[in-house]
Structure formats: structure tokens, C-alpha cells
Amino acid sequence: MGLEQVYFGREAATRAQMREMEEADSAFSEMLMVYSSNSDRASELMVANRIGHAATTFAGPMDFAQDIDEISIADFSKAADLDPNYFTKEGFGALVCRWGADVPVSLSTPVRNIRWDGPGVELETDNGTVRAGKALVTASTGVLVNRMLRFSPELPWEHDAAIEDLPMGLLTKIPLAIARDALDRNAFDDVLVESRSSRDIFFLCYPFDLDLVVGFVGGDFAWEIECAGAEAGVHFATETLASIFGSKIRNSVSKGSMTRWGSERWTRGAYAAARPGFAGARDTLTKPVGERIWFAGEALAGPLMQTCGGAHLSGEAVARRMLAS
């Protein structure tokens, strides 16, 4: 876990409790890799005390973007260990933009419907119809389940079911501009604040020595706070810091914002996680439909599920399969 500090509400965890948390986190992660049950719910493994709750916060809301009772053990066990997990000073989007700068892309051309009742496919877009032999669909399961993209005729039942069994989780970031000397924290220090009601928040302090503290909330609480709006999110993060580090924090926050991936129409969430009992949904969705419609993306990235790199590699691999078929 590698956390610098954990707070249970306003109470700082002792060194003994931090060691206990490290042990609980390791034990929980190991059990997720080998445990099996009829319910397939990761919550079965959670120790019913505040140490156990804190240890599962990362495996659940902060990692899988789902509450622990909504995580499939079988699905989680297939995910790769992503450490080390590097940061990009300019933001990860800048890295993607730089990498793909020479890739030809048609912007503002959403596909509304894919017809596959003929020998090939027809993609109906806002700028006309595109015809091809096959289509590679990389839209998120959140977009697909909300029918932002239609198929004519409808997809086979098993594909529809697989999409519904891979719902999008949500991880929301709340960046706050805070003076560098407002918190007694070093660059890249992290702080986890646990609550009794699962309104947990993780803070990354002063990355790259910037006047910035980024709050993270995940799972059901992320959906709740996104519905409340950016102002409510910034207020919650600020007040949580003030409750621990003192009221001076309120005057040290010059501005704040919040990501809105849940309401973003082209994603409808952060990344996909299988419902308990339905870890096989990812495999189902990898099967082409009529040899004309193929699916790829982070939901189908194997061990690199839920990552941008995994989405890219998935797209490349499926494109090669399409060309070879």
C-alpha cells in the first residue's frame, strides 16, 4: 500500500495501526488471488473493523472504482499488479495527445448506428455514412449500455448481457490549488481519510512540488458526489483537509475543480469491472459478431484492464485478428 498516513476521521493512525494496515492489505490482496466462493463477492474477505475497512479501500473504490461488495473476486484476480504506477506532470492526457499527434482522426464525427445486416457494415455518423467490411468498436461499456451507439439489427443476447455485466465504475479526482506551505507534507506524500459511512477520500499531496493537492473518491460515493456537483466536491475535500490540518486550509485553497467522468457522454464512467458472478463477460465480448463487428478497449485488455495502455494494446491485438480473419 505504501501510505504515508491514514486518518480515521480526524484521528491519525498510530504506527502500530499503520503496520497492521500494511499486513491487512497484503493478506487481503493475497486472498483475492486465490479465494473462490459461490457469491464471488470480494466483501466476503473484508475484516469487519476500521483497519480492515481501510485496507480494502484501495482494492475497492480507489483501485477498481467499485465498492468492495460490487467486486467480483474472479475478475479482480485477473488484473495485473500495476506498480510502479508513474505520474505525468502535464497530465496523462497530454502524453496520449503527444503520442497520437500524427494519427489521422476525424473529430466531431460520432457514430450513432452500426448496420450489419448486409455483407459488410455501415456506420451512420453525424457527417454521413461510412461503409466498410468490418468495424472495430472501442466505445466504453457505459456508452454501449446506455445505447449511445445503436446496432441494426440488435447485438446477440449474449453480447448484450456481457455489456450489462461489465458496468462502469467511477473514480473522481478533486484537484485543489493549495499553497505549498499550507500542509506539512512532502511532494507525493499521500493521505487516506477513512469514515464510518464509506465517504473515504485519498489525497495526493504536492505532486512534482506543485501547489496542488488532489483528492480521489471512488465507487458509490464518487457517483453521489458527482451528482452533487463540482462545488460540493471541492467543499467536501476542503473541509476534510480542514478538519485534520486546521481551519487555515480554507483560506489556502485558491480554487478547485472536479472530474465528471460519470456524466461525460462518451464514457459514462471511469472503467469497467465485472459484476460478482460474471467475470466471464469480458471473454464473451471478445467474440466477434457475424465476423463483422469486433470489440476492444480497456474492458477487454486482459491483465491490463482499466488502463489506457491496456486499451491501446487491446485495440492493436484485435485489429491484427480482424486483418488475419
C-alpha positions in Angstrom: 0.0 0.0 0.0 2.8 2.4 0.9 0.7 5.1 2.5 2.4 7.8 4.5 -0.6 8.5 6.8 -4.1 7.2 7.5 -6.7 9.1 9.4 -9.8 7.6 10.9 -12.0 10.7 10.8 -9.8 13.3 12.5 -7.7 10.7 14.4 -4.3 9.8 13.0 -3.5 6.1 12.8 -0.7 5.1 15.2 2.5 3.4 13.9 1.2 0.1 15.2 -2.1 0.7 13.3 -0.2 1.6 10.1 1.8 -1.7 10.4 -1.4 -3.6 11.0 -2.9 -1.9 7.9 0.0 -2.9 5.7 -0.4 -6.5 6.9 -4.1 -6.5 6.4 -3.7 -5.0 2.9 -1.2 -7.7 1.9 -3.4 -10.5 3.3 -6.4 -9.2 1.5 -4.6 -8.9 -1.8 -3.2 -12.4 -1.5 -6.7 -13.8 -0.6 -8.2 -12.1 -3.7 -5.8 -14.0 -5.9 -6.6 -17.5 -4.6 -10.1 -17.3 -2.9 -13.2 -18.7 -4.6 -16.8 -18.7 -3.4 -20.3 -19.1 -4.8 -21.1 -15.5 -4.3 -17.8 -14.3 -5.9 -18.1 -11.1 -3.8 -14.8 -9.5 -2.5 -16.7 -8.2 0.5 -16.6 -11.8 1.9 -12.9 -11.2 2.6 -13.2 -7.9 4.4 -12.3 -7.8 8.1 -15.2 -6.1 10.0 -13.2 -3.3 11.7 -11.8 0.0 10.7 -8.4 -1.4 9.9 -10.0 -4.0 7.6 -12.2 -1.3 6.0 -9.2 0.9 5.3 -7.2 -2.0 3.9 -10.0 -2.7 1.4 -10.5 0.9 0.3 -7.7 0.7 -2.2 -8.7 -2.6 -3.6 -12.2 -1.3 -4.0 -13.1 2.4 -4.6 -9.6 3.7 -5.1 -8.4 0.9 -7.4 -11.3 -0.9 -9.1 -13.6 2.1 -8.8 -16.3 -0.1 -7.2 -17.4 -0.6 -3.7 -16.0 -3.8 -2.2 -19.4 -5.6 -2.3 -19.7 -5.0 -6.0 -16.3 -6.5 -7.0 -16.0 -10.0 -8.5 -13.1 -11.9 -6.9 -12.6 -13.9 -10.1 -12.4 -10.6 -12.1 -10.1 -8.9 -9.7 -7.7 -11.8 -9.6 -7.1 -11.5 -13.4 -5.8 -7.9 -13.1 -2.1 -7.3 -13.2 -0.1 -5.6 -10.5 0.4 -2.1 -11.9 3.3 -1.0 -9.6 5.2 1.1 -10.3 2.5 3.5 -11.5 4.1 6.6 -12.9 2.8 10.1 -13.0 2.9 12.6 -15.8 3.5 16.2 -14.8 1.5 17.6 -17.6 -1.3 15.1 -17.1 -1.8 11.7 -18.8 -4.0 13.2 -21.5 -1.0 15.3 -22.7 1.0 12.1 -23.0 -1.7 10.4 -25.1 -2.1 13.6 -27.3 1.6 13.8 -27.9 1.9 10.1 -28.7 -1.0 10.2 -31.2 -0.3 13.6 -32.7 0.3 12.1 -36.2 -2.6 9.7 -36.2 -5.4 10.8 -38.6 -8.6 11.2 -36.6 -12.0 12.6 -37.7 -13.2 14.7 -34.7 -16.8 15.7 -34.0 -18.0 12.6 -36.0 -19.8 10.4 -33.5 -21.1 7.1 -34.8 -24.8 6.8 -34.0 -25.7 3.5 -35.5 -23.9 0.5 -37.0 -25.8 -1.5 -39.6 -24.5 -5.1 -40.1 -27.4 -6.7 -41.9 -25.6 -6.7 -45.2 -22.3 -8.2 -46.5 -20.3 -5.5 -44.6 -21.1 -2.7 -42.1 -22.5 0.8 -42.5 -21.6 3.4 -39.8 -24.1 6.2 -39.6 -22.3 9.3 -38.3 -23.2 13.0 -37.9 -21.2 13.6 -41.1 -22.6 10.9 -43.3 -22.3 7.1 -43.7 -19.1 5.2 -43.8 -19.0 1.7 -45.4 -16.5 -1.0 -44.6 -16.1 -4.7 -44.4 -15.7 -4.8 -40.6 -15.9 -2.4 -37.7 -13.8 -2.3 -34.5 -15.9 -0.9 -31.6 -13.8 0.7 -28.8 -16.6 2.6 -27.1 -16.9 2.0 -23.3 -19.4 -0.4 -21.9 -21.0 2.7 -20.3 -21.7 4.2 -23.7 -22.9 0.8 -25.1 -25.3 0.0 -22.2 -26.8 3.5 -22.4 -27.4 2.9 -26.2 -25.4 6.0 -27.2 -24.4 3.7 -30.1 -27.1 1.6 -31.7 -26.8 -1.6 -33.7 -29.1 -2.7 -36.5 -30.0 -5.5 -36.1 -29.5 -5.7 -32.3 -26.5 -7.5 -31.0 -26.9 -11.1 -30.0 -28.3 -11.6 -26.5 -25.0 -12.9 -25.0 -23.2 -9.8 -26.1 -25.9 -7.5 -24.7 -25.7 -9.4 -21.4 -21.9 -9.2 -21.3 -22.1 -5.4 -21.8 -24.6 -5.1 -18.9 -22.4 -7.4 -16.7 -19.4 -5.1 -17.2 -20.7 -1.8 -15.6 -18.5 1.2 -15.4 -17.1 2.1 -12.0 -16.2 5.7 -11.1 -13.1 7.2 -9.7 -13.4 11.0 -9.3 -10.5 13.4 -8.9 -10.9 16.7 -7.0 -7.8 18.9 -7.5 -7.3 21.8 -5.1 -4.9 24.6 -5.6 -3.2 24.9 -2.2 -0.2 27.0 -1.2 2.9 24.8 -0.9 3.5 25.7 2.7 -0.2 25.2 3.9 0.3 21.5 4.7 3.3 19.9 6.4 3.7 17.4 3.7 6.4 16.5 1.2 5.9 16.1 -2.6 4.0 13.0 -3.5 3.0 12.3 0.1 -0.3 10.5 0.3 -3.0 10.6 3.0 -6.1 8.4 3.3 -9.0 9.6 5.3 -11.5 6.9 6.3 -15.0 7.5 7.5 -17.7 5.3 9.1 -20.0 5.8 6.2 -17.7 4.9 3.3 -17.2 8.5 2.4 -13.5 7.9 2.1 -11.1 10.2 0.3 -7.4 9.8 -0.7 -5.2 12.8 -1.1 -2.0 13.0 -3.2 0.0 16.0 -1.9 2.0 18.4 -3.9 2.9 16.2 -6.9 6.1 17.5 -8.7 6.3 20.2 -5.9 3.3 21.9 -7.5 0.9 24.0 -5.4 -1.6 21.2 -5.8 -3.4 18.6 -3.6 -5.5 16.0 -5.5 -8.4 14.3 -3.7 -9.7 10.9 -5.0 -13.1 9.4 -4.2 -14.3 6.1 -5.8 -17.2 3.7 -6.1 -20.8 4.7 -4.9 -19.5 7.8 -3.2 -18.0 9.1 -6.4 -21.3 8.8 -8.2 -23.0 10.5 -5.2 -20.6 13.4 -5.1 -20.6 13.9 -8.9 -24.4 14.2 -8.8 -24.0 16.9 -6.1 -21.7 18.8 -8.4 -18.2 20.3 -8.5 -18.8 22.9 -5.9 -20.0 20.2 -3.4 -16.9 18.1 -4.3 -14.5 20.9 -3.7 -16.2 21.8 -0.5 -16.1 18.2 0.8 -12.4 17.8 0.0 -11.5 21.2 1.5 -13.5 20.6 4.7 -12.0 17.2 5.1 -8.5 18.7 5.0 -9.5 21.5 7.3 -10.8 19.0 9.9 -7.4 17.4 10.1 -4.9 20.2 9.4 -6.8 23.2 10.7 -9.2 25.9 9.6 -6.3 27.8 7.9 -6.6 25.4 5.0 -9.9 27.0 3.9 -8.1 30.3 3.1 -5.2 28.4 1.5 -7.4 26.9 -1.2 -7.4 29.4 -4.1 -9.5 27.3 -6.5 -10.6 23.7 -7.1 -12.4 21.5 -9.7 -13.7 18.0 -10.1 -13.7 15.4 -12.9 -17.1 14.4 -14.3 -16.5 11.0 -16.0 -19.8 9.7 -14.9 -21.8 12.3 -16.8 -19.3 12.5 -19.7 -21.4 11.3 -22.6 -18.6 9.4 -24.4 -17.5 7.4 -21.4 -20.3 7.3 -18.7 -17.8 6.3 -16.1 -14.2 5.6 -15.4 -13.6 2.0 -16.4 -15.4 -1.3 -16.4 -15.5 -4.0 -13.7 -17.4 -7.3 -13.9 -20.3 -7.9 -11.5 -19.9 -10.7 -9.0 -20.5 -14.0 -10.7 -20.0 -12.6 -14.2 -16.2 -12.4 -14.7 -16.7 -14.3 -18.0 -18.4 -11.3 -19.5 -15.0 -10.0 -20.7 -14.4 -13.2 -22.7 -17.8 -13.2 -24.2 -17.4 -9.6 -25.5 -14.1 -10.6 -27.3 -16.0 -12.8 -29.7 -16.8 -11.1 -33.0 -20.4 -10.7 -34.1 -21.0 -12.1 -37.6 -17.3 -11.7 -38.3 -18.1 -8.0 -38.9 -18.3 -6.3 -35.5 -15.3 -6.7 -33.2 -14.9 -5.1 -29.7 -11.8 -3.8 -28.0 -10.8 -1.3 -25.3 -9.9 -1.2 -21.6 -12.7 -3.6 -20.7 -11.1 -6.2 -22.9 -7.5 -5.6 -22.1 -6.8 -8.8 -20.1 -4.5 -8.2 -17.2 -4.2 -4.5 -18.1 -7.9 -4.0 -17.8 -8.9 -0.5 -16.6 -5.8 1.2 -18.1 -5.2 3.4 -21.0 -2.2 1.3 -22.1 -4.3 -1.8 -21.9 -7.0 -0.2 -24.1 -4.3 0.7 -26.7 -2.8 -2.8 -26.7 -6.3 -4.4 -26.9 -7.1 -2.3 -30.0 -3.9 -3.3 -31.7 -4.3 -7.0 -30.9 -7.9 -7.1 -32.2 -7.1 -5.1 -35.3 -4.5 -7.8 -36.2 -7.1 -10.5 -35.6 -9.5 -8.7 -37.9 -7.0 -8.4 -40.7 -6.0 -12.1 -40.3 -9.6 -13.4 -40.4 
